Amino acid sequence: MKRASVPFLLLVLLSVLALFWPATGPPPPTNGEIQVGDTAWMLTASALVLLMTPGLSFFYGGMVSFRNVVSTMFQSIVCLGMISLLWVLVGFSLAFGDDLGGMGLIGDPRTFFLFHNVTETTFRLGHDPATAVGFSIPLLLFAMFQLKFAVIAPALFTGSFAERVRFSSYLLFMTLFSLLIYSPLAHMTWHPDGLLFRWGVKDFAGGTVVHISAGLAALAGAMILGPRNSHREKDVHTPANIPYVLLGTGLLWFGWFGFNAGSAGGANGLAALAFATTNTASASAMLGWIFLDWMLGKKPSALGGCIGAVVGLVAITPAAGFVTVPQSIFIGLAASVISNLAVGFRTRSAIDDTLDVFPCHGLGGMVGMVTTGVFAKDVGLWYGQTTIFVHHLIALVIVSVFAFAGSYALYQLVNKVIPLRVSPEEELDGLDLTQHGERAIGESLLGLFRANGNGNGHGGVPHGALLVESGQP
């Protein structure tokens, strides 16, 4: 009981601190440096990126078993609350504050602590005039746009340990990941004084910062928590609700236009290019996944098409504003084929990455990072330049080691404080009931399914019915 009161007491402490923290007042009047059109577009893009998190919750929630739909979806949604407050408190400072120590590794937590000075109208990031980045939108809007990226990163890796993670330990790991893995990577990659930024590494909208980091955290999590009992016993896994996956894919695709086109920083031609390459790569990847399955003797499933579309979105993310529309067709297809084959390999391995987060998001982000180094206009390997490509390869190794090793260590630390995995009995009963005391459907509807038994051996629930898993008692 004492341990359970710690999160609430910390929230109370934060709310009291916020009352007495020096305020900077409302934003000053708009002057000529703020572009109304850019601001309007970035407000819209920020809302689109936020929509991706509930989209992801449907995408993941439809794939898991019936007993874990609520818990899986809520693991995404809760990021909107937890990361939002962390970002205001110190996350934005760590990612985009003044470079701490001159090494380009992390921002000064004092720069924007509790959003102090964030209401400035205009701003520039970086001390070197040659590399400083300026924007035509309010700093507060930029901070909120970047918040949505920080929110979805931890939501992504929840798919790897779905159906067996303790909710309280997940919250603790999410907090540590955001502060110690995500924020440093964002600073290194996107801040003009960041280490990778100074190397010329290009990540237009988060392929490295978001997807590679989340993918490797997912791989570490799957290894630390171990396989589900059903996976050990080689039970056939039946997704709870394919229509949920279809809905989630549509929301993700729609929101991704804000993710990528919004990263142009304004309503301009670069945003239009990112919009076009994003849609084209996803289309190519969707068809590539379906057609490859078909060629290998599998049925062209809705689930496969949805996964392929998301892989294409992941792969084009770092390249969206740096490559041409025709090149995005190749990037989407290449990522789709690599991720599809990797999913098959993972399925035959002992690693239980429940929703294949690493093969799809981790490897998809890596393909995107490498192909950005190949096709980046005028500076990529395709144009006879080697410097950026080599720097991308070096950065890929550095980021991968940092994200995987750092996440692995954080999982170990969290496991010593709060056990990561639920008990075998809780896993059998499902996380919806044992962690949240809720069900995906009401008792009356569940009773109706059971009463109308159809002799299929699944407790009277029609196989493939809404939110129903094989083996539901």
C-alpha positions in Angstrom: 0.0 0.0 0.0 2.8 2.4 0.8 4.5 1.7 -2.6 1.1 2.2 -4.3 0.8 5.8 -2.9 4.2 6.9 -4.3 2.9 7.8 -7.8 0.0 9.9 -6.5 2.2 11.7 -3.9 4.7 12.5 -6.7 1.9 14.0 -8.8 0.7 16.1 -5.9 4.2 17.3 -5.3 4.6 18.3 -9.0 1.2 20.1 -9.0 2.2 22.2 -5.9 5.7 22.9 -7.4 4.0 24.1 -10.6 1.9 26.6 -8.6 5.0 28.4 -7.2 7.3 28.1 -10.1 8.1 31.4 -11.7 5.7 32.1 -14.6 6.7 33.8 -17.8 3.3 35.1 -18.6 1.2 34.8 -21.8 2.9 34.7 -25.2 3.9 38.2 -26.4 1.9 39.7 -29.3 2.6 38.1 -32.7 5.1 40.0 -34.8 6.3 39.8 -38.3 8.6 36.8 -37.7 5.6 34.5 -36.9 3.9 33.1 -40.0 0.2 32.6 -39.5 0.0 29.9 -42.1 2.9 27.9 -40.6 1.4 28.2 -37.2 -2.0 27.0 -38.4 -0.4 24.0 -40.2 1.7 23.0 -37.2 -1.3 23.2 -34.8 -3.0 20.8 -37.2 0.1 18.6 -37.6 0.4 18.3 -33.8 -3.2 17.1 -33.5 -2.6 14.6 -36.3 0.5 13.2 -34.5 -1.5 12.9 -31.2 -4.1 10.9 -33.1 -1.4 8.3 -33.9 -1.3 7.1 -30.3 -5.0 6.0 -30.1 -4.5 4.7 -33.6 -1.6 2.5 -32.4 -3.8 1.4 -29.5 -6.3 0.0 -31.9 -3.6 -1.4 -34.1 -2.0 -3.3 -31.2 -5.3 -4.0 -29.4 -6.7 -5.9 -32.3 -3.7 -8.2 -32.5 -3.6 -9.5 -29.0 -5.7 -12.2 -27.3 -9.2 -11.4 -25.9 -8.0 -11.3 -22.3 -5.5 -8.5 -23.0 -7.2 -6.1 -25.3 -7.9 -3.4 -22.7 -4.5 -3.6 -21.1 -2.7 -3.4 -24.5 -4.7 -0.5 -25.7 -4.3 1.4 -22.4 -0.6 0.9 -22.4 -0.6 3.2 -25.4 -3.1 5.7 -24.1 -1.5 6.1 -20.7 1.6 7.5 -22.5 -0.5 10.6 -23.3 -0.7 11.3 -19.6 2.6 10.2 -18.3 4.9 11.6 -21.0 3.0 14.9 -21.3 3.8 15.8 -17.7 7.4 14.5 -18.0 7.9 16.6 -21.1 6.7 19.8 -19.4 8.7 19.0 -16.3 12.1 18.3 -17.8 11.8 16.2 -21.0 11.7 19.1 -23.4 14.8 20.6 -21.7 16.7 17.4 -22.0 15.9 17.1 -25.7 16.0 20.7 -26.8 17.6 22.7 -24.0 21.0 24.3 -24.3 23.7 21.7 -24.9 25.0 20.5 -21.5 28.8 20.2 -21.3 29.5 20.9 -25.0 29.5 17.2 -26.0 26.2 17.2 -27.9 24.7 14.4 -25.8 21.9 16.0 -23.8 20.2 19.3 -23.1 20.5 21.3 -19.9 17.4 20.4 -17.7 17.3 24.0 -16.4 16.7 25.6 -19.8 13.0 24.9 -20.1 12.2 23.3 -16.7 8.5 23.3 -16.2 8.2 25.1 -19.6 10.0 28.2 -18.2 10.7 30.5 -21.2 8.7 28.3 -23.6 6.2 31.0 -24.2 8.7 33.1 -26.2 7.2 34.0 -29.6 10.2 33.2 -31.8 13.3 31.1 -31.1 16.4 29.6 -32.5 18.1 26.4 -31.5 21.9 26.3 -31.3 24.7 28.7 -30.5 26.6 28.5 -33.8 25.1 31.0 -36.2 26.1 28.7 -39.1 24.1 25.8 -37.9 21.4 27.4 -35.7 17.8 26.5 -36.6 15.0 29.1 -36.6 11.3 28.6 -36.9 8.4 30.7 -37.9 6.1 29.3 -35.3 5.9 29.9 -31.5 8.3 28.0 -29.4 5.4 26.7 -27.3 3.9 25.1 -30.4 7.2 23.5 -31.4 7.4 22.0 -27.9 3.9 20.6 -28.1 4.6 19.2 -31.6 7.7 17.4 -30.3 5.8 16.2 -27.3 3.6 14.0 -29.5 6.8 12.2 -30.8 7.9 11.6 -27.3 4.5 10.2 -26.4 4.4 7.6 -29.2 7.9 6.2 -28.7 7.2 4.3 -25.5 3.8 3.3 -26.8 5.5 1.5 -29.7 7.6 -0.9 -27.6 4.6 -2.1 -25.6 3.7 -4.6 -28.3 6.9 -6.6 -27.6 5.9 -7.6 -24.1 2.1 -7.5 -24.5 0.1 -10.0 -22.4 2.7 -10.5 -19.6 4.0 -7.1 -18.3 3.0 -5.6 -14.9 1.4 -2.2 -15.4 3.3 -0.5 -12.6 6.7 -1.7 -13.8 5.8 -0.5 -17.3 5.1 3.0 -16.0 8.4 3.1 -14.3 10.3 1.8 -17.3 8.5 4.2 -19.6 9.6 7.1 -17.4 13.2 6.1 -17.4 13.3 5.4 -21.1 11.8 8.8 -21.9 14.4 10.6 -19.8 17.5 8.5 -20.4 17.1 7.1 -23.9 14.6 9.1 -25.9 15.6 12.6 -24.8 19.3 12.2 -25.3 18.7 10.7 -28.8 16.4 13.6 -29.7 19.1 16.1 -28.5 21.9 14.3 -30.4 19.9 14.0 -33.6 17.7 17.2 -33.8 19.4 19.9 -31.7 21.9 21.9 -33.8 24.5 21.4 -31.2 23.8 17.7 -31.0 26.6 15.2 -31.8 24.8 13.4 -34.7 23.4 16.7 -36.0 26.9 18.1 -36.3 28.0 14.9 -38.2 25.3 15.7 -40.8 23.1 12.7 -39.8 19.7 13.2 -41.3 16.5 12.1 -39.6 13.6 14.1 -41.0 10.9 12.9 -38.6 12.1 10.3 -36.2 13.2 7.1 -37.9 16.2 7.0 -35.7 15.0 8.9 -32.6 11.6 7.2 -32.4 11.5 3.9 -34.3 15.0 2.5 -33.9 15.1 3.4 -30.2 11.6 1.9 -29.6 12.4 -1.2 -31.7 15.5 -2.0 -29.8 13.8 -1.3 -26.5 11.2 -3.8 -27.7 13.8 -6.4 -28.4 15.5 -6.0 -25.0 12.1 -6.2 -23.3 11.1 -9.4 -25.1 14.4 -10.9 -24.1 14.2 -9.8 -20.4 10.6 -10.8 -19.9 10.9 -14.1 -21.8 8.2 -15.8 -23.8 4.6 -16.0 -22.9 3.4 -19.4 -21.5 1.2 -19.8 -24.6 4.2 -19.2 -26.8 6.2 -21.9 -25.0 3.4 -24.3 -25.4 3.1 -23.4 -29.1 -0.6 -22.5 -28.8 -2.1 -21.0 -31.9 -2.6 -17.3 -31.4 -5.8 -15.8 -32.7 -6.0 -12.0 -32.9 -8.9 -10.6 -31.0 -10.3 -8.2 -33.6 -8.9 -7.7 -37.1 -11.3 -4.7 -37.7 -9.5 -3.0 -34.9 -6.2 -3.5 -36.7 -7.7 -2.0 -39.9 -9.1 1.0 -38.0 -5.7 1.5 -36.2 -3.9 1.3 -39.6 -6.1 4.0 -41.0 -5.6 6.3 -38.0 -1.9 5.8 -38.1 -1.7 6.4 -41.9 -3.8 9.6 -41.5 -1.8 10.8 -38.4 1.5 10.1 -40.1 1.0 13.0 -42.5 1.3 15.2 -39.4 4.3 13.2 -38.2 6.3 13.6 -41.4 4.8 16.6 -43.2 4.7 18.5 -39.9 8.4 18.0 -39.5 9.0 20.5 -42.3 8.2 23.1 -39.6 5.7 25.0 -41.7 3.3 25.1 -44.6 5.7 24.9 -47.5 7.0 22.8 -50.4 9.0 20.6 -48.1 5.9 19.6 -46.2 4.2 18.7 -49.5 7.2 16.6 -50.5 7.1 14.7 -47.2 3.3 14.2 -47.5 3.8 12.7 -51.0 6.7 10.4 -50.1 4.9 9.2 -47.0 1.8 8.1 -48.8 3.8 6.5 -51.6 6.1 4.5 -49.5 3.3 3.2 -47.4 1.4 2.1 -50.4 4.4 0.4 -51.9 5.1 -1.4 -48.6 1.5 -2.6 -48.2 1.4 -4.2 -51.6 4.9 -5.5 -51.2 3.9 -7.4 -48.0 0.8 -8.8 -49.6 2.4 -9.8 -52.9 5.4 -11.4 -51.1 3.1 -13.5 -48.9 1.2 -14.5 -52.0 4.3 -15.5 -53.8 5.4 -17.6 -50.8 2.1 -19.5 -50.8 0.3 -17.6 -48.1 -3.1 -15.9 -48.3 -3.0 -12.1 -48.8 -4.3 -11.3 -45.3 -5.7 -8.0 -44.1 -3.4 -8.3 -41.1 -0.4 -8.6 -43.4 -1.4 -5.6 -45.5 -1.9 -3.5 -42.4 1.5 -4.4 -41.0 3.1 -3.7 -44.4 1.6 -0.3 -44.6 2.9 0.7 -41.2 6.4 -0.7 -42.0 6.4 1.6 -45.1 5.4 4.6 -42.9 8.2 3.7 -40.5 10.9 3.4 -43.2 10.1 6.7 -45.0 10.0 8.7 -41.8 13.8 9.6 -41.6 13.9 10.2 -45.4 10.5 11.9 -46.1 11.9 15.4 -46.8 15.2 14.3 -48.3 14.2 11.9 -51.1 12.1 12.0 -54.3 8.6 10.4 -54.6 9.9 7.7 -57.0 12.7 6.8 -54.6 10.1 6.4 -51.8 8.6 3.5 -53.8 11.9 1.6 -53.5 12.3 2.5 -49.8 8.8 1.2 -48.9 9.2 -2.0 -50.8 12.7 -2.7 -49.4 11.6 -2.2 -45.9 8.5 -4.3 -46.4 10.5 -7.3 -47.8 13.1 -7.1 -45.0 10.6 -6.8 -42.2 8.4 -9.6 -43.7 11.3 -12.0 -43.8 12.5 -10.9 -40.3 9.0 -11.6 -38.9 9.2 -15.1 -40.3 12.6 -15.6 -38.8 11.5 -14.3 -35.4 8.5 -16.6 -35.5 10.8 -19.6 -35.7 13.1 -18.3 -33.0 12.8 -18.5 -29.2 12.3 -14.7 -28.8 8.7 -13.8 -28.1 8.3 -10.3 -29.5 4.5 -10.5 -29.2 3.6 -8.1 -32.0 6.9 -8.1 -33.9 7.9 -4.6 -32.9 11.6 -5.0 -33.6 11.2 -6.7 -37.0 8.7 -3.9 -38.1 9.7 -0.7 -36.3 13.3 -1.4 -35.4 14.4 -2.9 -38.7 12.0 -0.6 -40.6 13.7 2.4 -39.0 17.1 1.0 -39.8 16.2 0.5 -43.4 15.0 4.1 -43.5 18.1 5.4 -41.9 20.4 3.6 -44.3 18.4 4.5 -47.4 18.3 8.1 -46.3 22.1 8.0 -46.5 21.9 6.5 -49.9 19.2 8.8 -51.5 19.4 12.1 -49.6 19.3 14.7 -52.4 22.7 15.9 -53.5 24.6 14.5 -50.5 23.7 10.8 -50.5 25.6 7.8 -51.9 23.3 7.7 -55.0 24.7 11.1 -55.9 28.3 10.0 -55.6 28.8 11.4 -52.1 30.1 9.0 -49.3 30.4 11.2 -46.2 26.8 11.3 -45.1 26.3 7.6 -45.9 29.3 6.6 -43.8 28.2 8.8 -41.0 24.8 7.2 -41.1 26.3 3.8 -40.8 28.4 4.8 -37.8 25.4 6.6 -36.2 23.3 3.5 -36.7 25.8 1.4 -34.7 26.1 4.0 -32.0 22.3 4.5 -31.7 21.6 0.8 -31.7 24.1 0.0 -29.0 23.0 2.9 -26.9 19.3 2.1 -27.2 19.6 -1.6 -26.7 22.2 -1.7 -24.0 20.5 1.3 -22.2 17.1 -0.3 -22.4 18.4 -3.7 -21.2 20.0 -2.1 -18.2 16.8 -0.1 -17.4 14.7 -3.2 -17.6 17.1 -4.9 -15.2 16.9 -2.0 -12.8 13.1 -1.8 -12.9 12.8 -5.5 -12.4 14.7 -5.1 -9.1 12.3 -2.4 -7.9 9.1 -3.9 -9.3 8.9 -7.3 -10.9 8.4 -6.8 -14.6 6.4 -9.9 -15.3 3.0 -10.9 -13.8 2.6 -14.3 -12.2 1.6 -17.3 -14.3 -1.9 -17.2 -12.8 -2.3 -13.5 -13.7 -1.0 -14.2 -17.2 -3.5 -17.0 -17.7 -6.4 -14.9 -16.4 -5.3 -12.0 -18.7 -4.0 -8.5 -17.9 -7.4 -6.8 -18.4 -8.7 -8.3 -15.2 -5.6 -8.8 -13.2 -4.1 -5.3 -13.9 -7.1 -3.2 -14.5 -10.2 -5.0 -13.3 -11.9 -4.6 -16.6 -13.0 -6.6 -19.6 -13.1 -5.8 -23.4 -16.8 -6.7 -23.5 -19.5 -6.7 -20.8 -20.5 -9.8 -18.7 -23.9 -9.9 -20.3 -22.6 -10.1 -23.9 -20.0 -12.6 -22.8 -22.7 -14.7 -21.1 -24.8 -14.5 -24.3 -21.9 -15.9 -26.3 -21.4 -18.7 -23.8 -25.1 -19.6 -23.7 -25.3 -19.9 -27.5 -22.8 -22.6 -27.7 -22.0 -23.7 -31.2 -19.9 -26.8 -30.4 -16.6 -25.3 -31.6 -14.8 -26.0 -28.4 -14.3 -22.3 -27.5 -16.9 -21.9 -24.7 -19.7 -21.2 -27.2 -18.1 -18.1 -28.6 -18.0 -18.2 -32.4 -14.4 -18.5 -33.6 -13.3 -15.1 -35.0 -16.2 -13.2 -33.2 -15.6 -9.7 -31.9 -12.8 -9.7 -29.3 -12.6 -13.4 -28.9 -9.5 -15.6 -28.6 -9.0 -19.3 -29.2 -9.3 -21.0 -25.8 -11.4 -18.3 -24.1 -13.1 -20.2 -21.1 
